[in-house]
Amino acid sequence: GSFVGFIPTTTTRYNSVQINATRRFMNNFQYQVSYTYGKCEDNGSYLGSFNSNVVAVVNNPYNQAYDKSVCNYDITNQLRVNGLWALPFKGNRIVSGWQLSGIVSATGGLPFTVFDGVDTLGWTLGAINPRPNVAGTESTTGNPGRFFDPANYTLAPLGQYGNTGRLSLRGPGFNNT
């Protein structure tokens, strides 16, 4: 096997606003609402991430600003709501002491990078997957089967880096109840 070059070559910054509202248990009811708006930016979050949608090497070792973007694990919006209602049936032996509770979780989507799958740089290393040039509008479609329109991209000229940003698009959000 081999080891990745474990050297401190990247910079990461995280900023967030966190809001929390809680109603303690009173009159058979309680709830909690939490919201986080955050932004993580770096110039190469490659190691120790649960999101494998990026290349694990620096794309342009001569210009690390080429890889500056949000972190590959950046989730901008996160909302959590939970609540509990103690049912007010005191005299009924079947439902006495019962409670209803629930948790709702909603998060924004993870960022992803569009790759062209062609080694236009001629590096033939296998790990490098250059990004294409943007030919149209770089945006998601909202279609679960096709998150972006490939017609908005063209191959970069041979020997050149594409101008598509690293992690420039977002996948779908996740909601759970």
Disulfide bonds with the S-S distance in Angstrom:
Cys40-Cys71 2.03
